[in-house]
Amino acid sequence: MGKLSKTVLIIEDEEAIFIPLRAMLEERGFTVIIAKDGVEGLEKVQTARPDLVLLDILLPKIDGFKVLQEIKTNSGTKYIPVIILSNLGGEEDMQRGLDLGAKEYFVKSRVVLATIGDYIVSHFGS
Amino acid sequence: MIVASFYFTIPSIFALLSSIAVFFVAMFVLFKNTKSILHILFFLFSLSISGWLFGTFKLFNAVSDESITFWDRFIYGSAVFISVLLYHFGLVIIKSVSRRTVLYIGYVLAFFFLVISQTDYFTKGVFRYEWGAHTIAQFWHHVFLIYFTAYFLLFFANIYTYYKKQFDESEKIKLRYILIAFAILFGFGPFAYLPAYEIPVPPFPFMAGTVFSLIIAYAITKHHLFDIQTIIRLGTIYGLLFGVISFVFVFIASLVSQFISGWLTLLLPSLLITLGFMPLKNFIETTTDSIFFRKKYKVEDIIKKLNTIVHTYGLHLDEFLENFNRLIVDSLRVERAAILVLMPKGNFISRKIIGGNMPNFELKPEHPIIQYFKGGEKSSIDRDVLQKDPESKEIINELDRLGFSLVVPIEAKSQLIGLYLIGRKKSQDPFTKEEIDLLQLLASESGASIDNARLFDELKKLDQIKSKFISVASHQLRTPLTSIHWNIELALQGGLKKKTAKELLEHAYRSTLAMANNFDDMFTALDIEEGKINLAVKKEQTDFGNLVQDVVSSLLKEAKKKEVALEVHLPEIPLSCAVNKEMIRRVLTILVHNAILYSHPKTTATIVALQEEEKGKNRILFSISDQGIGIGEPENKTLFTRFYRSEGAMRLSPDGFGLGLFIAKHFIEAHGGRIWFVSEGRGMGTVFFLALPLE
């Protein structure tokens, strides 16, 4: 793991969630950065310019959809792929995420870590 | 030619027209309410006056001695009843039940004089003078005058004493009219008798009778019994109708009689009148309305409009009420009106107010106006009428404070579900019985619709709460579930350091606890809904201070993580109390946890518990004060309701059911205690208080 490995930014406030997520990604060779709320998340997107963002929706300070919008409208960051990891399971929410530019939307409680890991590896390499 | 020849002079025409007018006024007053004694008396009184006037008309045109005598006696026959009827009328107005004997004597004498007046002992011979003729007074006429005057004076005395006793200004005004009318009658009336004593008098006294009738009628309207405007309007319409028809009839009949004779001459005009009556009536009605009377509402129109409103807005409570209110305000031309609707908690909240720029207000179930209608029988409150009842002072004060003068209940399924509060008319006139009846009719017609709309409204709100609950609950539970299965998934994979595996399992474990807590909160909330909490409060003797310390130590780790310091102040002596330990521990956990959660980092939350005396009773007072996000509007009103989370709270911590304070409130109240908060506003920190009674 050095600069050659891809960086993933996880924007998630629950420790019990980002810790296993990080462990799983590090095991697959990614470098992982954590942001615990929407504001911190946007900052780190700007400064770290990750190769992938994993974004939760229900965040403190600003909600994930707004964060997604910001990322996708900012010229420096709009090419960064974003995957939504949320527990909002409604059709409209999923559609909204995809409409705003997310590449994929996972409902956390419905998928195992391995599925997320495999998807990321196959679409974004490692 | 059938048309007879009349000697038309202005006074005699006036007498005839007045006679007809007073007659119609009498008929309409009677038709309004055939059961009211006041109406019946007025009818008889007016009939007498009408008879007097008609007789006067005939008398002006009588030529021979016989006809003069006949018509003069006709006049006296009508007039003998006037004074006793007036006296009786006065008794009803002052609501007197005594003096019946005087009344019966009066009637007996009236009949006596009725008989005598047709004989020569009363009047005899004829006195002719410049303006007319009159029979000459004899012995019994003098007696009659004494009797007549006596009852007039008694009427006057009754009304005047009653007037003096009144404190109420509106009552005084009503009586003033009656006294003025009396003054006119007594001023001019006696002149009518002068010719009986061979003193010639110009023909004006009889006009006093007409004026007097009209003034009395106007006074009666101030009693809210009928609308003088309606009567004048109908009187004018039917008077004109009668005039036109008579003229047409006579004209056509005489025209036709030139060519045909016999009963056919009556047939043609009758036919014309039958065919032309309705269009003629409508024409006269619309013309008089547009010339003399402002466009008044028609009851049928209003009912039609109401039905349209019901059909159009059906279940949309707010639009329905808005349009309903507007319909009334425009038709009755009132300054303001408000509709209050029953809410699930039992209080009545105003939903639509028109006029006066008033904010919405609320009446609790204990409010005097609500209590008034709880009995179920009373139909409406009219401030001016209720003012006479000394027991209703509270209601009057409330109505004045709110600015309304009429309250009409809205009922559905025998339950009071709403109130219609109406202010004064723009013209400041009192409400007539007709208008109050109309409002009651509208209230009862719309009661069912309003009930449906408000229940539907409640249902929508409950549905919203349910949807919100489902979405919050599903999210709340998915988060710990995710943590559990991801952490265990990784731990099971193996190949991890022991320390890491342990960490993962710890996370999973804590999540199971969190989930258990959430379920617990949910089910506690459900139990509270079902009313099961109050029954289950098992108390035991315990030290409140110990409970506080337990809760604080269990939350220290979380506080440290959020960089919030907890400061605790407890008294030296134990705070002994009998409470349900689990429930109180829960309440304290909720409050301290909230304080930590919503505090800004690097601040202190201060906890104080002590025992004090309040209004002679001992109680434990607990307070926790933070320097966090504070509580402003609108959250301050709904903080203790289910699922409620303020904006600030959700931004800081989007997870959360919103059940904590709801549960805390119910647990404390089940102990007979109280929970409340003080906050300067958003961003200014909050202090939560608990009070637990010790006895």
Interface residues (C-beta under 8 A of the other chain):
Chain A: D13 E14 E15 A16 I17 I19 P20 L21 A23 M24 L58 L59 P60 K61 I62 D63 N87 L88 G89 G90 V107 K108 S109 V112 L113 A114
Chain B: S471 S474 H475 R478 T479 P480 L481 T482 S483 H485 W486 N487 E489 L490 L496 T500 E503 L504 H507 A508 R510 S511 R651 L652 S653 P654 D655
